Amino acid sequence: MKVFQFLGADQGFDSRTCPSLSLAPIRPSSQVEAAELCHSDTHVLHGRGAAWMCALPVVLGHEVAGTIVKLSDSELTSTPFRVGDRVAVACVGHPIQKRNFQEALGVGCDGGYAEYVAAPLGNLAKLPDAVGPAEAAVATDSIVMSGYHGLGGQGLNGVAIAALRGAKVYGVDISTTKFDQARDAGAIECATSLDHFSDQSFDVIVDFAGAQATVGAALSTVRNGGTVVLGGLASATVQFTTTDLVTKNISLRGSKSANTREFREMVELLASGALKPQIEEVQY
């Protein structure tokens, strides 16, 4: 099968032909129909994220959709999946227990930048007919009063999901070009700085940028006892004063991805038409 293999930060991608479906016989194998280019993959390609890789060379791609073409005999009797099922494949797991990336798709084992992929059963979700492969691949890694800092792909999906869950949502980005999309997704108001919302009291601020300026602004703006969630990787390190964190009793946490339950909820939202991610498809 054809694959895009990552050789290392100094060598980048290489298009190669590898053995098909024999790499992981104990895992169900799927024919890939769509694989999302995650922003974390760009960090890998540009060098800083290469340290995340558990083995090289490796096929990247941890957000995938396709059709099951192979199951072992034990899987046929112990799982609800069957050959021919359309599935989404995500790099999900317990946020604390699964810190080891050895089995993570596209990190510790070959991912979806290929014609076929072999993934653990726990990473699969059946796709309804109403959900296309490109939508499903995007949904695998997207997604109180909430402020969203950074209105790119993840930020817009985050706005939509929070609004669907009943939150009052505000969006912030240094560019105004995504404001209309954010409002359509459910944002009450958008601005280029959190300072614009000085009259609001945010329970949660989710930072999809992860830059020095955005982290500091989030900590100074969130309400006493509020939560700041970091989901962006723009800066390798950020500095902030501990005064706000301690005196305001703020919870600061990181978020890598969704868990299995949330992943399957996103598929349901797509099928219902409530969630409509922005997609740009490139044929391979």
N, C-alpha and C positions, 0 to 999 in steps of 0.2 A: 504494500500500500504506500501511497505518497504521504509524506509528513513534512512539516516545517519543524526542524529540530534546532533547539537553541544550544550552541556550542560553548558559550561563555561570553563575558562582557567584552572581550577583545576581539571576538570572532562573529558574534551576532547569529543570525538565522542561516540555515542551509536547507534547501529542498532536497530530500533524499527519498529513497525507496527502502522500506523495511518489511520484515515478515509481517503478515497480517493475521490478527486474532490468536496467535499462538503465544503472545507475550504474557498473558495472565489467564490461564484456563479456568481458574476457580472464580473468575468474575464474569458477569454477563457482559457481552460485547455488543456495541451498537454502531450502526453506520451513521456517521456524523452528517447532519443536514445544516447545522449552523453552529458557529462558535464565536462568542463575543470577545472582542479585544478589550480587556479590562485595563483600567489606567494603571493598576499594579504591574501589569505586564510591561508597560512602557518603562517603569522603574527598573525592572529586570534588564530590559534591553539597553538602557542607558548606563548600566553599571552598578548603581547603588543597591538595587534589589537582587543582584546576582548572589549575594550572601544567603538569601532565603533558600536557594536551590539545594536540595539534599543530594543530588547526583547530577552529573553532566556526562554526556549530553542528555537533554530531556526535551520532550515535546511539550510546549506550553499549552495553555488553554484549559481553564477551570470552570468555564461557563458554557455549557454545551447542550444541544438538543439533537435527537436522532431517533432511529428505529432499531429495536433489539433484533439482532440477527443470530445470536448464539447464547444458549443457556446450558449449564451443566445438568446432568441427570438429577442431582440433589436439589438444584435450584428449581427445576420443573415441578418437584413435589412439595417444596417448602415455601414457595413465594407466590404472590398473586400475579407476577409478571409472566408474559408469554412472548415467544418469538413473534415479531410483527407489531408489538406494542410500540406506540410513539411515546417517547419519554424525554424529560429534561434531566440533565445530569449536572449536579452542583457540587462545589467544594464546601460541604457543610459538615458540621460536627459539634460536639459539646464545646462551648466557648472556653472552658477551663481545662477539662480533662484531655482534650485533643490538641494541645499546644504543639505536640510533635508532628512535624509535617512529612514524616517519612512516607505516609500513605496518601498524602494530599494530591489530588489530581492536578497535573500540570506543575507540580513543585517537587514532590518526591517520587512520582511515577508519571508516565507519559499521559498527556492530556489530549485535548480535542482539536489541536491544529493538525488534523490528520483525517484520513478517510474513515477510520474506525477508531473507537476508544473502548477500553475495558475499565469499568468503574464499579465500586462496591454497591451492593443492593441498597444500602442505606442512603446513597446519594441520588437515587432515582425517584422520579414522580411521574405517574402516567399523565399524558396530555389529552385533554378533551379535544374534540374535532375543531372547536372554535378557536383554538390557540395554535398559531403558526410556529414553526421552528425558530425564526428570528426573535419573535416575541418571547418565547420560552427561554432562549439562551440569555436574553437581557434580564429576565426576571430572576435568574438564579443567584444574583449577587447584588440586588438593588437595595434595595429597600431593607390632655394637658395643654397648655399653650406652648407652642414650640416655635423657635426661630431656626431657620436653616441658612447656614453660611456657606455659599457656593452653590450656584444653580446650574451645574453641569448635568450629565445624565443621571447620576445617583441623587443629586440634590433635587432635581425635578421629580424623580420617582418618590423620594422621601416626602416631599411636599404633598404629593397626591395621596400617599398611603396614610400620612398623619391626618389629612383632611377627611379621608374616608373613615377613619377611626374616631372622628368627632373632635379633633383638636382644632384650636384656633391657630392658624399657621401664618407666619410672616417669613419672607424671603429676603436674603441679602446677597449681593454680588457686586463686584467692582464694575461690571459691565451691565448696561441696561437692556441688552439685546434679548435676554431670556425672561424679562419681566412679564410680558404678555403670556408666555407659556406657563409661567409659575402661577399667574392669576387664574388661568384656565384650569390648572391642576388643583386649585383650591386655596391659594394664598390670598389672604385678606388684603395685604399690601406688600410692596417690595421697595427696597431702597439700596443705595450703594454703600451704606454704613449702618451699623447697629446704633450709632448715635442718633439716627433719625427716629428711633423708637424709644426715646428716653422716657416717654410717658407710659410705656408698657412694662409689665412685670412677667418675665419669661420663666416658666417652670423648667423648661429644657431648651438648650441650644445645641444643635447638632452641626458640627463643623466638618464639612466635606472638603475643605481646602487644606487645613492642617499647616498653615503658614504661621510665621511668627506673629504677624499683626492680627490674624483672625483668632488665634488662641487667646491672646491677651485681651482682645475685645470681648470675647465670649465670657471670660472669667469676670471681667469688670461689669458686665451687663446683666448676667443671669441673676435671678432673685436670691435672697437669702434662703439657704436650704435647697437651692436648685441643683440641676445636673447639667454638666457639659460633656458631650460625647464627641470624641475625635474619630473621624472616619476617613480623613484625608492624609496624604503622605507628601505634601509639597515640600516640607522642610525635614531634613534628617533629624535635626534637634531644634527645640524652641526653648526660650527662656521666659519665665514669668515670675512675678513676685508672689510669695506665699501668703501675703497679707490677706488678699481677697479670698483665697482658698480656705484659710483657717477662720478668719473672723466672720465670713459669710456662711461657713459650714457647707461649702460646695462639694458635691461629688463629681470627681473628674475620672472619666473612664474611656477606654478605647473599645472599638467595635470592628471586628474583622469581617464578619459575614453573618448571615441568618442561620438559625438552627433548622432542623428538618421540618418541624411543624410550621414554622414561619415560611419556609420555602414552599411548602404545599399550599399554604394560604395564598401566596402570591399567584400561583397557578390558577386558583379558583377566582381571584380577582380579575385576572386576564380573561378567563373564560366568560365571566359575567359582563365584560366590557367596561367595568368600572375603572380599570387601570389600563391606560393606553400609552406605553412608553414611546419615546422618540427613537426611531431606528434609521440608520443609514447602512444599507447592505452593500457588500463588496463581494463579487463572485471570485471563487478560487478554482 
